[in-house]
Amino acid sequence: MRRTKFGEMARLELPSRLAARCEVMQFINKGSPHTHDVDEIAIATQGSGVVVVDGVSMPVKAGGFVVIPAGSSHHMEPDDDAIALVMLIGYAAQGA
């Protein structure tokens, strides 16, 4: 895992034909708002927190997920009593 300002992150290398990326992220601190040019699905695998998408707070806990549309400002806020582990899966639209 690679240390970042919000916690730790590991990227899983997938075959290029999948047009996807998979990252395992451990949020210890609040993330910074940012955007991506592809859609994402944030899947909570452990812990709980809030995913903020375009200013709307969406609670998420282990087993839950949030869809983040391309171009949407978003960030993760882990709960105080739990470190949220979230897998982020980016994918490109067909033909992109």
C-alpha positions as CSV (number, residue, x, y, z in Angstrom):
1,M,0.0,0.0,0.0
2,R,1.2,3.5,-0.8
3,R,0.7,6.2,1.9
4,T,-1.3,9.3,0.9
5,K,-2.6,12.3,2.7
6,F,-6.0,10.6,3.3
7,G,-4.6,7.2,4.3
8,E,-3.3,4.3,2.1
9,M,-3.9,3.1,-1.4
10,A,-3.0,0.1,-3.6
11,R,-3.8,-0.1,-7.3
12,L,-4.6,-3.5,-8.8
13,E,-3.4,-3.8,-12.4
14,L,-6.1,-5.1,-14.7
15,P,-5.9,-6.2,-18.3
16,S,-6.1,-3.1,-20.6
17,R,-9.0,-4.6,-22.6
18,L,-11.2,-4.2,-19.5
19,A,-11.0,-0.4,-19.7
20,A,-11.1,-0.3,-15.9
21,R,-9.0,0.4,-12.9
22,C,-9.4,-0.9,-9.4
23,E,-8.0,0.7,-6.3
24,V,-8.2,-0.4,-2.7
25,M,-8.2,2.7,-0.5
26,Q,-8.0,2.9,3.3
27,F,-9.3,6.3,4.5
28,I,-8.0,7.4,7.8
29,N,-8.4,11.1,7.1
30,K,-11.0,13.1,5.1
31,G,-10.2,13.0,1.3
32,S,-10.0,16.1,-0.9
33,P,-12.7,17.0,-3.3
34,H,-11.7,15.9,-6.9
35,T,-13.2,14.7,-10.2
36,H,-12.5,12.0,-12.7
37,D,-13.4,11.7,-16.4
38,V,-14.9,8.2,-15.9
39,D,-17.8,6.9,-13.8
40,E,-16.8,5.2,-10.6
41,I,-18.4,2.8,-8.1
42,A,-17.3,3.1,-4.5
43,I,-17.9,-0.1,-2.7
44,A,-17.3,-0.2,1.1
45,T,-15.6,-3.4,2.2
46,Q,-15.0,-2.5,5.9
47,G,-16.0,0.3,8.2
48,S,-18.3,3.2,7.4
49,G,-18.3,6.8,6.4
50,V,-19.8,9.3,4.0
51,V,-19.2,9.8,0.3
52,V,-19.9,13.4,-0.7
53,V,-20.9,13.7,-4.4
54,D,-21.6,17.2,-5.8
55,G,-22.3,18.4,-2.2
56,V,-24.7,15.6,-1.4
57,S,-23.6,13.4,1.6
58,M,-24.3,9.7,1.1
59,P,-23.7,7.4,4.1
60,V,-22.0,4.1,3.2
61,K,-21.0,1.1,5.3
62,A,-19.5,-2.3,4.7
63,G,-21.5,-4.0,1.8
64,G,-22.9,-0.7,0.5
65,F,-21.9,1.3,-2.6
66,V,-22.2,4.7,-4.2
67,V,-22.2,5.4,-7.9
68,I,-20.1,8.5,-8.8
69,P,-20.9,9.9,-12.3
70,A,-18.0,11.2,-14.4
71,G,-17.1,14.8,-13.8
72,S,-18.8,14.9,-10.3
73,S,-16.9,16.5,-7.5
74,H,-16.5,13.9,-4.7
75,H,-14.6,12.9,-1.6
76,M,-14.7,10.4,1.2
77,E,-15.2,11.1,4.9
78,P,-14.5,8.1,7.2
79,D,-16.4,7.9,10.5
80,D,-14.5,8.9,13.6
81,D,-14.8,5.4,15.1
82,A,-14.0,3.4,12.0
83,I,-11.4,3.4,9.2
84,A,-13.4,3.0,6.0
85,L,-12.0,0.6,3.4
86,V,-13.4,1.4,0.0
87,M,-12.7,-0.1,-3.4
88,L,-13.1,2.4,-6.2
89,I,-13.7,0.9,-9.7
90,G,-13.4,3.3,-12.6
91,Y,-14.7,2.3,-16.0
92,A,-15.0,3.9,-19.4
93,A,-18.2,4.0,-21.4
94,Q,-18.4,1.5,-24.3
95,G,-16.5,2.8,-27.3
96,A,-14.7,5.5,-25.3
